[in-house]
Amino acid sequence: MKHDDEAHRYYYPVEGRGDGAIGGAAAFIAIILVAAAIYAGWNTVASWISTIFS
C-alpha cells in the first residue's frame, strides 16, 4: 500500500496484535496467584503462632 493512498489512514495491520497476549495473561495470573499464596501462607503461619501462644 502506498503512503499517499487515501485509504492508508484507515489501514491497521493485524499481524502482530496477538503476539505475547497469552504469555502476558499467564504472567498476570501467576502474579495474582503468587500474591494469594503468600497471603494464605502468612495467614496460616499467623494462625499457628496465635494458637501456640494462646
Predicted model as a PDB file, atoms N, CA, C, CB and O in Angstrom, pLDDT in the B-factor column:
MODEL        1                                                                  
ATOM      1  N   MET A   1       0.846  -1.170   0.000  1.00 50.00           N  
ATOM      2  CA  MET A   1       0.000   0.000   0.000  1.00 50.00           C  
ATOM      3  C   MET A   1       0.892   1.234   0.000  1.00 50.00           C  
ATOM      4  CB  MET A   1      -0.963  -0.003   1.216  1.00 50.00           C  
ATOM      5  O   MET A   1       1.857   1.313   0.761  1.00 50.00           O  
ATOM      6  N   LYS A   2       0.570   2.179  -0.841  1.00 56.00           N  
ATOM      7  CA  LYS A   2       1.366   3.393  -0.945  1.00 56.00           C  
ATOM      8  C   LYS A   2       1.014   4.334   0.195  1.00 56.00           C  
ATOM      9  CB  LYS A   2       1.144   4.083  -2.307  1.00 56.00           C  
ATOM     10  O   LYS A   2      -0.117   4.353   0.680  1.00 56.00           O  
ATOM     11  N   HIS A   3       1.992   5.103   0.608  1.00 55.00           N  
ATOM     12  CA  HIS A   3       1.737   6.043   1.693  1.00 55.00           C  
ATOM     13  C   HIS A   3       0.847   7.190   1.262  1.00 55.00           C  
ATOM     14  CB  HIS A   3       3.035   6.583   2.225  1.00 55.00           C  
ATOM     15  O   HIS A   3       0.173   7.794   2.096  1.00 55.00           O  
ATOM     16  N   ASP A   4       0.832   7.502  -0.024  1.00 56.00           N  
ATOM     17  CA  ASP A   4      -0.021   8.588  -0.484  1.00 56.00           C  
ATOM     18  C   ASP A   4      -1.433   8.113  -0.824  1.00 56.00           C  
ATOM     19  CB  ASP A   4       0.601   9.253  -1.692  1.00 56.00           C  
ATOM     20  O   ASP A   4      -2.262   8.899  -1.281  1.00 56.00           O  
ATOM     21  N   ASP A   5      -1.702   6.839  -0.602  1.00 56.00           N  
ATOM     22  CA  ASP A   5      -3.040   6.325  -0.848  1.00 56.00           C  
ATOM     23  C   ASP A   5      -4.007   6.924   0.171  1.00 56.00           C  
ATOM     24  CB  ASP A   5      -3.058   4.775  -0.782  1.00 56.00           C  
ATOM     25  O   ASP A   5      -3.677   7.041   1.351  1.00 56.00           O  
ATOM     26  N   GLU A   6      -5.185   7.298  -0.282  1.00 58.00           N  
ATOM     27  CA  GLU A   6      -6.164   7.936   0.606  1.00 58.00           C  
ATOM     28  C   GLU A   6      -6.633   6.997   1.718  1.00 58.00           C  
ATOM     29  CB  GLU A   6      -7.366   8.414  -0.201  1.00 58.00           C  
ATOM     30  O   GLU A   6      -6.985   7.452   2.806  1.00 58.00           O  
ATOM     31  N   ALA A   7      -6.640   5.676   1.446  1.00 59.00           N  
ATOM     32  CA  ALA A   7      -7.178   4.726   2.415  1.00 59.00           C  
ATOM     33  C   ALA A   7      -6.148   4.303   3.451  1.00 59.00           C  
ATOM     34  CB  ALA A   7      -7.706   3.508   1.703  1.00 59.00           C  
ATOM     35  O   ALA A   7      -6.503   3.580   4.381  1.00 59.00           O  
ATOM     36  N   HIS A   8      -4.898   4.715   3.338  1.00 62.00           N  
ATOM     37  CA  HIS A   8      -3.888   4.180   4.247  1.00 62.00           C  
ATOM     38  C   HIS A   8      -4.124   4.584   5.689  1.00 62.00           C  
ATOM     39  CB  HIS A   8      -2.524   4.632   3.820  1.00 62.00           C  
ATOM     40  O   HIS A   8      -3.697   3.873   6.599  1.00 62.00           O  
ATOM     41  N   ARG A   9      -4.791   5.701   5.923  1.00 63.00           N  
ATOM     42  CA  ARG A   9      -5.030   6.108   7.305  1.00 63.00           C  
ATOM     43  C   ARG A   9      -6.069   5.225   7.991  1.00 63.00           C  
ATOM     44  CB  ARG A   9      -5.480   7.558   7.350  1.00 63.00           C  
ATOM     45  O   ARG A   9      -6.202   5.263   9.214  1.00 63.00           O  
ATOM     46  N   TYR A  10      -6.803   4.432   7.217  1.00 63.00           N  
ATOM     47  CA  TYR A  10      -7.791   3.529   7.795  1.00 63.00           C  
ATOM     48  C   TYR A  10      -7.283   2.091   7.878  1.00 63.00           C  
ATOM     49  CB  TYR A  10      -9.068   3.574   6.983  1.00 63.00           C  
ATOM     50  O   TYR A  10      -8.011   1.185   8.283  1.00 63.00           O  
ATOM     51  N   TYR A  11      -6.040   1.902   7.494  1.00 62.00           N  
ATOM     52  CA  TYR A  11      -5.478   0.549   7.467  1.00 62.00           C  
ATOM     53  C   TYR A  11      -4.710   0.290   8.741  1.00 62.00           C  
ATOM     54  CB  TYR A  11      -4.567   0.350   6.242  1.00 62.00           C  
ATOM     55  O   TYR A  11      -3.780   1.025   9.075  1.00 62.00           O  
ATOM     56  N   TYR A  12      -5.094  -0.754   9.455  1.00 62.00           N  
ATOM     57  CA  TYR A  12      -4.396  -1.121  10.679  1.00 62.00           C  
ATOM     58  C   TYR A  12      -3.935  -2.570  10.550  1.00 62.00           C  
ATOM     59  CB  TYR A  12      -5.310  -0.927  11.935  1.00 62.00           C  
ATOM     60  O   TYR A  12      -4.768  -3.474  10.493  1.00 62.00           O  
ATOM     61  N   PRO A  13      -2.654  -2.804  10.505  1.00 62.00           N  
ATOM     62  CA  PRO A  13      -2.188  -4.190  10.356  1.00 62.00           C  
ATOM     63  C   PRO A  13      -2.551  -5.016  11.580  1.00 62.00           C  
ATOM     64  CB  PRO A  13      -0.668  -4.229  10.127  1.00 62.00           C  
ATOM     65  O   PRO A  13      -2.474  -4.532  12.709  1.00 62.00           O  
ATOM     66  N   VAL A  14      -2.943  -6.253  11.354  1.00 62.00           N  
ATOM     67  CA  VAL A  14      -3.390  -7.107  12.447  1.00 62.00           C  
ATOM     68  C   VAL A  14      -2.438  -8.263  12.693  1.00 62.00           C  
ATOM     69  CB  VAL A  14      -4.773  -7.637  12.159  1.00 62.00           C  
ATOM     70  O   VAL A  14      -2.706  -9.104  13.551  1.00 62.00           O  
ATOM     71  N   GLU A  15      -1.334  -8.327  11.963  1.00 59.00           N  
ATOM     72  CA  GLU A  15      -0.473  -9.499  12.081  1.00 59.00           C  
ATOM     73  C   GLU A  15       0.096  -9.661  13.491  1.00 59.00           C  
ATOM     74  CB  GLU A  15       0.661  -9.408  11.079  1.00 59.00           C  
ATOM     75  O   GLU A  15       0.128 -10.772  14.020  1.00 59.00           O  
ATOM     76  N   GLY A  16       0.540  -8.575  14.097  1.00 57.00           N  
ATOM     77  CA  GLY A  16       1.251  -8.693  15.357  1.00 57.00           C  
ATOM     78  C   GLY A  16       0.448  -8.361  16.584  1.00 57.00           C  
ATOM     79  O   GLY A  16       1.012  -8.231  17.671  1.00 57.00           O  
ATOM     80  N   ARG A  17      -0.846  -8.219  16.444  1.00 57.00           N  
ATOM     81  CA  ARG A  17      -1.639  -7.779  17.593  1.00 57.00           C  
ATOM     82  C   ARG A  17      -1.696  -8.798  18.719  1.00 57.00           C  
ATOM     83  CB  ARG A  17      -3.031  -7.461  17.151  1.00 57.00           C  
ATOM     84  O   ARG A  17      -1.706  -8.418  19.890  1.00 57.00           O  
ATOM     85  N   GLY A  18      -1.732 -10.068  18.396  1.00 60.00           N  
ATOM     86  CA  GLY A  18      -1.886 -11.071  19.436  1.00 60.00           C  
ATOM     87  C   GLY A  18      -0.582 -11.601  19.985  1.00 60.00           C  
ATOM     88  O   GLY A  18      -0.581 -12.472  20.855  1.00 60.00           O  
ATOM     89  N   ASP A  19       0.523 -11.089  19.492  1.00 62.00           N  
ATOM     90  CA  ASP A  19       1.819 -11.605  19.944  1.00 62.00           C  
ATOM     91  C   ASP A  19       2.016 -11.320  21.427  1.00 62.00           C  
ATOM     92  CB  ASP A  19       2.970 -10.983  19.124  1.00 62.00           C  
ATOM     93  O   ASP A  19       1.944 -10.170  21.862  1.00 62.00           O  
ATOM     94  N   GLY A  20       2.263 -12.363  22.192  1.00 74.00           N  
ATOM     95  CA  GLY A  20       2.533 -12.210  23.604  1.00 74.00           C  
ATOM     96  C   GLY A  20       1.306 -12.077  24.473  1.00 74.00           C  
ATOM     97  O   GLY A  20       1.431 -11.910  25.686  1.00 74.00           O  
ATOM     98  N   ALA A  21       0.130 -12.147  23.893  1.00 76.00           N  
ATOM     99  CA  ALA A  21      -1.079 -11.966  24.697  1.00 76.00           C  
ATOM    100  C   ALA A  21      -1.253 -13.112  25.686  1.00 76.00           C  
ATOM    101  CB  ALA A  21      -2.312 -11.858  23.792  1.00 76.00           C  
ATOM    102  O   ALA A  21      -1.622 -12.886  26.839  1.00 76.00           O  
ATOM    103  N   ILE A  22      -0.991 -14.330  25.248  1.00 81.00           N  
ATOM    104  CA  ILE A  22      -1.155 -15.484  26.139  1.00 81.00           C  
ATOM    105  C   ILE A  22      -0.099 -15.445  27.237  1.00 81.00           C  
ATOM    106  CB  ILE A  22      -1.061 -16.815  25.345  1.00 81.00           C  
ATOM    107  O   ILE A  22      -0.397 -15.686  28.406  1.00 81.00           O  
ATOM    108  N   GLY A  23       1.126 -15.142  26.854  1.00 84.00           N  
ATOM    109  CA  GLY A  23       2.193 -15.035  27.861  1.00 84.00           C  
ATOM    110  C   GLY A  23       1.929 -13.925  28.854  1.00 84.00           C  
ATOM    111  O   GLY A  23       2.183 -14.088  30.048  1.00 84.00           O  
ATOM    112  N   GLY A  24       1.424 -12.801  28.379  1.00 86.00           N  
ATOM    113  CA  GLY A  24       1.105 -11.697  29.283  1.00 86.00           C  
ATOM    114  C   GLY A  24      -0.016 -12.055  30.232  1.00 86.00           C  
ATOM    115  O   GLY A  24       0.035 -11.717  31.415  1.00 86.00           O  
ATOM    116  N   ALA A  25      -1.026 -12.737  29.725  1.00 88.00           N  
ATOM    117  CA  ALA A  25      -2.131 -13.156  30.590  1.00 88.00           C  
ATOM    118  C   ALA A  25      -1.658 -14.176  31.618  1.00 88.00           C  
ATOM    119  CB  ALA A  25      -3.277 -13.742  29.754  1.00 88.00           C  
ATOM    120  O   ALA A  25      -2.067 -14.130  32.778  1.00 88.00           O  
ATOM    121  N   ALA A  26      -0.795 -15.099  31.192  1.00 90.00           N  
ATOM    122  CA  ALA A  26      -0.271 -16.104  32.126  1.00 90.00           C  
ATOM    123  C   ALA A  26       0.572 -15.440  33.212  1.00 90.00           C  
ATOM    124  CB  ALA A  26       0.567 -17.162  31.373  1.00 90.00           C  
ATOM    125  O   ALA A  26       0.493 -15.816  34.381  1.00 90.00           O  
ATOM    126  N   ALA A  27       1.372 -14.460  32.828  1.00 91.00           N  
ATOM    127  CA  ALA A  27       2.188 -13.752  33.826  1.00 91.00           C  
ATOM    128  C   ALA A  27       1.298 -12.987  34.800  1.00 91.00           C  
ATOM    129  CB  ALA A  27       3.176 -12.781  33.135  1.00 91.00           C  
ATOM    130  O   ALA A  27       1.562 -12.964  36.003  1.00 91.00           O  
ATOM    131  N   PHE A  28       0.255 -12.369  34.286  1.00 93.00           N  
ATOM    132  CA  PHE A  28      -0.670 -11.629  35.141  1.00 93.00           C  
ATOM    133  C   PHE A  28      -1.345 -12.549  36.151  1.00 93.00           C  
ATOM    134  CB  PHE A  28      -1.725 -10.919  34.294  1.00 93.00           C  
ATOM    135  O   PHE A  28      -1.432 -12.227  37.336  1.00 93.00           O  
ATOM    136  N   ILE A  29      -1.826 -13.706  35.670  1.00 95.00           N  
ATOM    137  CA  ILE A  29      -2.468 -14.672  36.561  1.00 95.00           C  
ATOM    138  C   ILE A  29      -1.466 -15.224  37.557  1.00 95.00           C  
ATOM    139  CB  ILE A  29      -3.100 -15.816  35.757  1.00 95.00           C  
ATOM    140  O   ILE A  29      -1.800 -15.417  38.726  1.00 95.00           O  
ATOM    141  N   ALA A  30      -0.222 -15.484  37.107  1.00 95.00           N  
ATOM    142  CA  ALA A  30       0.800 -16.013  38.014  1.00 95.00           C  
ATOM    143  C   ALA A  30       1.110 -15.013  39.123  1.00 95.00           C  
ATOM    144  CB  ALA A  30       2.083 -16.356  37.240  1.00 95.00           C  
ATOM    145  O   ALA A  30       1.291 -15.408  40.275  1.00 95.00           O  
ATOM    146  N   ILE A  31       1.172 -13.733  38.792  1.00 96.00           N  
ATOM    147  CA  ILE A  31       1.432 -12.721  39.818  1.00 96.00           C  
ATOM    148  C   ILE A  31       0.315 -12.722  40.853  1.00 96.00           C  
ATOM    149  CB  ILE A  31       1.573 -11.321  39.183  1.00 96.00           C  
ATOM    150  O   ILE A  31       0.577 -12.641  42.053  1.00 96.00           O  
ATOM    151  N   ILE A  32      -0.926 -12.813  40.392  1.00 97.00           N  
ATOM    152  CA  ILE A  32      -2.062 -12.838  41.322  1.00 97.00           C  
ATOM    153  C   ILE A  32      -2.011 -14.093  42.190  1.00 97.00           C  
ATOM    154  CB  ILE A  32      -3.403 -12.776  40.550  1.00 97.00           C  
ATOM    155  O   ILE A  32      -2.241 -14.026  43.397  1.00 97.00           O  
ATOM    156  N   LEU A  33      -1.707 -15.245  41.572  1.00 97.00           N  
ATOM    157  CA  LEU A  33      -1.663 -16.491  42.336  1.00 97.00           C  
ATOM    158  C   LEU A  33      -0.533 -16.485  43.352  1.00 97.00           C  
ATOM    159  CB  LEU A  33      -1.509 -17.679  41.400  1.00 97.00           C  
ATOM    160  O   LEU A  33      -0.703 -16.974  44.469  1.00 97.00           O  
ATOM    161  N   VAL A  34       0.617 -15.940  42.981  1.00 96.00           N  
ATOM    162  CA  VAL A  34       1.736 -15.866  43.930  1.00 96.00           C  
ATOM    163  C   VAL A  34       1.362 -14.975  45.107  1.00 96.00           C  
ATOM    164  CB  VAL A  34       3.016 -15.331  43.236  1.00 96.00           C  
ATOM    165  O   VAL A  34       1.626 -15.321  46.258  1.00 96.00           O  
ATOM    166  N   ALA A  35       0.751 -13.835  44.824  1.00 96.00           N  
ATOM    167  CA  ALA A  35       0.333 -12.944  45.912  1.00 96.00           C  
ATOM    168  C   ALA A  35      -0.703 -13.623  46.805  1.00 96.00           C  
ATOM    169  CB  ALA A  35      -0.238 -11.630  45.343  1.00 96.00           C  
ATOM    170  O   ALA A  35      -0.647 -13.489  48.027  1.00 96.00           O  
ATOM    171  N   ALA A  36      -1.645 -14.347  46.210  1.00 97.00           N  
ATOM    172  CA  ALA A  36      -2.660 -15.039  47.004  1.00 97.00           C  
ATOM    173  C   ALA A  36      -2.033 -16.142  47.845  1.00 97.00           C  
ATOM    174  CB  ALA A  36      -3.747 -15.623  46.094  1.00 97.00           C  
ATOM    175  O   ALA A  36      -2.439 -16.351  48.988  1.00 97.00           O  
ATOM    176  N   ALA A  37      -1.047 -16.854  47.295  1.00 97.00           N  
ATOM    177  CA  ALA A  37      -0.378 -17.917  48.044  1.00 97.00           C  
ATOM    178  C   ALA A  37       0.419 -17.340  49.212  1.00 97.00           C  
ATOM    179  CB  ALA A  37       0.547 -18.726  47.120  1.00 97.00           C  
ATOM    180  O   ALA A  37       0.413 -17.910  50.303  1.00 97.00           O  
ATOM    181  N   ILE A  38       1.093 -16.235  48.999  1.00 97.00           N  
ATOM    182  CA  ILE A  38       1.843 -15.598  50.089  1.00 97.00           C  
ATOM    183  C   ILE A  38       0.884 -15.143  51.183  1.00 97.00           C  
ATOM    184  CB  ILE A  38       2.671 -14.394  49.562  1.00 97.00           C  
ATOM    185  O   ILE A  38       1.159 -15.321  52.369  1.00 97.00           O  
ATOM    186  N   TYR A  39      -0.235 -14.559  50.787  1.00 97.00           N  
ATOM    187  CA  TYR A  39      -1.224 -14.103  51.763  1.00 97.00           C  
ATOM    188  C   TYR A  39      -1.789 -15.275  52.567  1.00 97.00           C  
ATOM    189  CB  TYR A  39      -2.360 -13.353  51.056  1.00 97.00           C  
ATOM    190  O   TYR A  39      -1.897 -15.200  53.791  1.00 97.00           O  
ATOM    191  N   ALA A  40      -2.147 -16.353  51.873  1.00 97.00           N  
ATOM    192  CA  ALA A  40      -2.698 -17.523  52.563  1.00 97.00           C  
ATOM    193  C   ALA A  40      -1.653 -18.164  53.467  1.00 97.00           C  
ATOM    194  CB  ALA A  40      -3.218 -18.550  51.549  1.00 97.00           C  
ATOM    195  O   ALA A  40      -1.959 -18.587  54.581  1.00 97.00           O  
ATOM    196  N   GLY A  41      -0.424 -18.233  52.981  1.00 97.00           N  
ATOM    197  CA  GLY A  41       0.649 -18.798  53.803  1.00 97.00           C  
ATOM    198  C   GLY A  41       0.904 -17.979  55.052  1.00 97.00           C  
ATOM    199  O   GLY A  41       1.083 -18.529  56.139  1.00 97.00           O  
ATOM    200  N   TRP A  42       0.921 -16.656  54.896  1.00 97.00           N  
ATOM    201  CA  TRP A  42       1.143 -15.806  56.061  1.00 97.00           C  
ATOM    202  C   TRP A  42      -0.001 -15.948  57.060  1.00 97.00           C  
ATOM    203  CB  TRP A  42       1.297 -14.339  55.633  1.00 97.00           C  
ATOM    204  O   TRP A  42       0.240 -15.996  58.267  1.00 97.00           O  
ATOM    205  N   ASN A  43      -1.241 -16.016  56.579  1.00 97.00           N  
ATOM    206  CA  ASN A  43      -2.366 -16.191  57.496  1.00 97.00           C  
ATOM    207  C   ASN A  43      -2.284 -17.529  58.219  1.00 97.00           C  
ATOM    208  CB  ASN A  43      -3.691 -16.084  56.740  1.00 97.00           C  
ATOM    209  O   ASN A  43      -2.645 -17.618  59.393  1.00 97.00           O  
ATOM    210  N   THR A  44      -1.819 -18.562  57.540  1.00 96.00           N  
ATOM    211  CA  THR A  44      -1.665 -19.864  58.184  1.00 96.00           C  
ATOM    212  C   THR A  44      -0.608 -19.807  59.272  1.00 96.00           C  
ATOM    213  CB  THR A  44      -1.303 -20.933  57.153  1.00 96.00           C  
ATOM    214  O   THR A  44      -0.829 -20.298  60.379  1.00 96.00           O  
ATOM    215  N   VAL A  45       0.538 -19.214  58.968  1.00 96.00           N  
ATOM    216  CA  VAL A  45       1.618 -19.090  59.968  1.00 96.00           C  
ATOM    217  C   VAL A  45       1.153 -18.246  61.144  1.00 96.00           C  
ATOM    218  CB  VAL A  45       2.890 -18.463  59.336  1.00 96.00           C  
ATOM    219  O   VAL A  45       1.410 -18.589  62.298  1.00 96.00           O  
ATOM    220  N   ALA A  46       0.469 -17.142  60.854  1.00 96.00           N  
ATOM    221  CA  ALA A  46      -0.022 -16.289  61.942  1.00 96.00           C  
ATOM    222  C   ALA A  46      -1.035 -17.034  62.804  1.00 96.00           C  
ATOM    223  CB  ALA A  46      -0.654 -15.005  61.378  1.00 96.00           C  
ATOM    224  O   ALA A  46      -1.070 -16.852  64.021  1.00 96.00           O  
ATOM    225  N   SER A  47      -1.846 -17.861  62.187  1.00 96.00           N  
ATOM    226  CA  SER A  47      -2.818 -18.642  62.946  1.00 96.00           C  
ATOM    227  C   SER A  47      -2.118 -19.656  63.841  1.00 96.00           C  
ATOM    228  CB  SER A  47      -3.790 -19.353  62.001  1.00 96.00           C  
ATOM    229  O   SER A  47      -2.508 -19.843  64.993  1.00 96.00           O  
ATOM    230  N   TRP A  48      -1.078 -20.318  63.310  1.00 96.00           N  
ATOM    231  CA  TRP A  48      -0.325 -21.271  64.134  1.00 96.00           C  
ATOM    232  C   TRP A  48       0.349 -20.570  65.313  1.00 96.00           C  
ATOM    233  CB  TRP A  48       0.729 -21.998  63.282  1.00 96.00           C  
ATOM    234  O   TRP A  48       0.316 -21.067  66.439  1.00 96.00           O  
ATOM    235  N   ILE A  49       0.954 -19.428  65.052  1.00 95.00           N  
ATOM    236  CA  ILE A  49       1.627 -18.684  66.126  1.00 95.00           C  
ATOM    237  C   ILE A  49       0.616 -18.261  67.174  1.00 95.00           C  
ATOM    238  CB  ILE A  49       2.367 -17.446  65.565  1.00 95.00           C  
ATOM    239  O   ILE A  49       0.875 -18.351  68.374  1.00 95.00           O  
ATOM    240  N   SER A  50      -0.543 -17.796  66.710  1.00 95.00           N  
ATOM    241  CA  SER A  50      -1.590 -17.386  67.638  1.00 95.00           C  
ATOM    242  C   SER A  50      -2.065 -18.576  68.482  1.00 95.00           C  
ATOM    243  CB  SER A  50      -2.771 -16.769  66.870  1.00 95.00           C  
ATOM    244  O   SER A  50      -2.339 -18.424  69.672  1.00 95.00           O  
ATOM    245  N   THR A  51      -2.161 -19.743  67.869  1.00 94.00           N  
ATOM    246  CA  THR A  51      -2.612 -20.933  68.604  1.00 94.00           C  
ATOM    247  C   THR A  51      -1.559 -21.361  69.622  1.00 94.00           C  
ATOM    248  CB  THR A  51      -2.915 -22.096  67.628  1.00 94.00           C  
ATOM    249  O   THR A  51      -1.899 -21.749  70.740  1.00 94.00           O  
ATOM    250  N   ILE A  52      -0.304 -21.295  69.251  1.00 94.00           N  
ATOM    251  CA  ILE A  52       0.770 -21.706  70.166  1.00 94.00           C  
ATOM    252  C   ILE A  52       0.823 -20.819  71.392  1.00 94.00           C  
ATOM    253  CB  ILE A  52       2.119 -21.679  69.456  1.00 94.00           C  
ATOM    254  O   ILE A  52       0.971 -21.310  72.511  1.00 94.00           O  
ATOM    255  N   PHE A  53       0.703 -19.509  71.189  1.00 90.00           N  
ATOM    256  CA  PHE A  53       0.867 -18.588  72.298  1.00 90.00           C  
ATOM    257  C   PHE A  53      -0.439 -18.233  73.006  1.00 90.00           C  
ATOM    258  CB  PHE A  53       1.517 -17.346  71.811  1.00 90.00           C  
ATOM    259  O   PHE A  53      -0.448 -17.362  73.876  1.00 90.00           O  
ATOM    260  N   SER A  54      -1.527 -18.886  72.652  1.00 83.00           N  
ATOM    261  CA  SER A  54      -2.760 -18.565  73.346  1.00 83.00           C  
ATOM    262  C   SER A  54      -3.101 -19.591  74.401  1.00 83.00           C  
ATOM    263  CB  SER A  54      -3.889 -18.449  72.369  1.00 83.00           C  
ATOM    264  O   SER A  54      -4.120 -19.464  75.080  1.00 83.00           O  
TER     265      SER A  54                                                      
ENDMDL                                                                          
END                                                                             
